[in-house]
Amino acid sequence: MASASDIKPWLRPPPQSYLLAHASIVDVETGTVLENHQVVVRAGKIASVSSSPPDELPPNCVTVNCEGKYICPGLFDAHVHFVAVPGFPDLSMAFGNFNDVSLLRQPYVAIQMLHRGFTSVRDCGGAQLALKQAIEDGVFPGPRLFIAGHALSQAGGHGDIRSAHDHVPCCGGHTNGLGRICNGVPECMTAVREEIRSGADFIKIMGSGGVSTPTDRLDQLQFTRSEIQAIVECAENAGTYVTAHAYTPKAIRHCIDNGVQGIEHGNFISAEVARIMADRGIYLTPTLITYAEMDSARWRGYLSADAQAKNSEVLVAGLHGLKIAADAGVTICYGSDLLGPLGLAQTGEFALRARVLSPLAVLQSATINPAQMMGHAGRIGQVKAGFWADILILSKNPLDDVTIFDRPEECLLGVMKEGRVYKSRWEGLQEDAQVPVRVTPSKQ
């Protein structure tokens, strides 16, 4: 009988066991460092964390001397778009290209994210189940992927990339790389069910206008109350939640008053709305680096003139909104939202947030907070026994300077995901062979 590895010849052997000895462990819950600790990794998970040497080690365990090094949980970027791949000279082409072109470039994007230390990401519109499964199976390396499938948009909303002069009707159910168009309660219900059927882990809606789309203002409300309520009900029936692209206090209230549990961006958030979000346990995922990059001299001309004007408006408000939300006690997650070639700046969000937040608060936004948001608080986001071995080995303490993550070539020595070393910049740690090549059938 054929084995699983015959059917899927890219399946990898079980991960190596490790003893990470004499390490300083960054506790992202308490903001403390556990010095001279021993971490045992077995079968892709953290088997033990102890201040004393383990009594027994797994067979063939590899010992890595981490004296003078810091161990931190893998990072989690909660707002990415795999579909907007590099290789195009302007933003309009990042979303409007042929699916095959995008899909064949997405593995490159996935590997780069992993090498920056992001062992988990949440795609907020565009990535499909095939990409998620290919990473899970080991066809190619990449971060653990949570997907929304297609983001849901009304006609003329932030997920509708047609220009104002394009009068070809965009019927319900129509999809582009980023979004799915749905109008009215029946189409909205069908859209949620289709995305869930196609593997979506959560649902993303466009609740206001956006920077990159050509026909909607930033302050425009999108979807009616009844449409949002229907979307939320269908998502909850499937055991998941809805997050919403929304910038203004009015748009945020429109979404959360109708059941949405997460807000993306939220640049113009008010103190009153922030307090409501904190009281209701609504998550906020700001994405400051995308506006900073699109406003930089390096990318002049990448946006259209109209989009550049909108981008400047949200850029100015972003840091102020982040401070308002943090002061109100909103649970904040890390997001980059970088499109096309701008993805190279993914770690730049750390430096921006560090202007108004403590290193611990920034680090929590990229570890335990998004893990909690995705219902994986007991599996990822910390260096603890029973968690997946998503581990970063650092040359410096991120609680002293969280911007070290923006200098991976200097400070990020090793990246481990589920017990496999995917990147090493340090002679003391050897990378795993990632894609085994089988040329003969297995012997049964």
Buried (B, 14 or more C-beta within 10 A) or exposed (E): EEEEBEEEEBBBEEBBBBBBBBBBBBBBEEBEBBEEBBBBBBEBBBBBBEEEEBEEBBEEBBEBEBEEBBBBBBBBBBBBBBBBBBEBEBBBBBBBBEEEEBBEBBBBBBBBBBBBBBBBBBBBBBBBBEBBEBBEEBBBBBBBBBBBBBBBBBBBBBBBBBEEEEEEEBEBEBBBBBBBBBBBBEBBBBBBBBBBEBBBBBBBBBBBBBBBBBBBEBEBBBBBEEBBBBBBBBBBEBEBBBBBBBBBBBBBBBBBEBBBBBBBBBBBBBEEBBBBBBEEEBBBBBBBBBBBBBBEEEBEEBBBEEBBEBBBBBBEBBBEBBBBBBEBEBBBBBBBBBBBBBBEBBBBBBBBBBEBBBBBBBBBBBBBBBBBBBBBBEBBBBBBEEBBBBBBBBBBBBBEBBBBBBBBEEBBBBBBBBBBBBBBBBEEBEBBEBEEEEEEEEEE
